């Protein structure tokens, strides 16, 4: 497991409005980023951080450069991402109980 300490989150002008179209708030994005999110490989060297915010499972798409993270978009996780995330959560619980 690799741990990356994010020192800076880059938010382009208009990103709050963009993710708002997906009914996601910046605070929800920060919750996922600061959680023990599942990290998947995305297109064009992007990463997909999948994490839980309350009952919602969100996918936060970012570009990572060193310890900087640039938010590209965020949305509700799709079916495949949710399934993978549930398996990830179950695996963590099993390790905790072992």
Residue, then its C-alpha position, 0 to 999 in steps of 0.5 A: x500500500x502506498x500512502x500519498x500525503x496531499x499538500x494541495x488540491x487544485x480547483x479550477x474556476x467553475x469546478x464547483x458549478x460543474x460538480x454541482x450539475x452531478x449534485x456533488x458539493x466540494x465538501x463531499x469531494x474533500x470527504x472522499x479525498x480525506x478518507x480511506x478511498x479506493x483508488x482506481x485507474x482512470x483514463x489519461x493517467x487520471x485516478x478515480x477515488x471511490x469513497x463513502x459520504x453518508x449513504x452515497x458512494x461517490x467517484x472523484x476523478x483527479x489528476x495527481x502530480x506529486x503531492x498535488x491533486x487536481x479535481x477534474x469532476x465528481x459524481x455518483x459512482x457507477x455500478x461497477x465502481x460501487x461493486x468494487x467499492x463494496x468488495x473493498x469495504x468488505x475486505x477491510x472489515x475482514x482484515x479488521x476482524x482477523 
